[in-house]
Amino acid sequence: MTENEQIFWNRVLELAKSQLKQATYEFFVLDDNGGNSIDSRHFGCINKRNIVGKMIYLFFPLPSIGKIN
């Protein structure tokens, strides 16, 4: 992992931790386009009722990376 990638992921984790007081049905979501996306890093957690579609791949935590069955 490059230094820039490490800085990016540290910031993502910092923002996610700041959202830990979220309600049971709220989610911190991340786009797969790194610094070129608008996601929970910008607008916070979203309520489950506002989620359309389903997750098909998990990237974090790293030991659990893979396709969702």
Buried (B, 14 or more C-beta within 10 A) or exposed (E): EEEEEEEBEEEBEEBBEEBEEBEEEBBBBBEEEEEEEEBBBEEBBBEEEEEEEEEEEEEEEEEEEEEEE
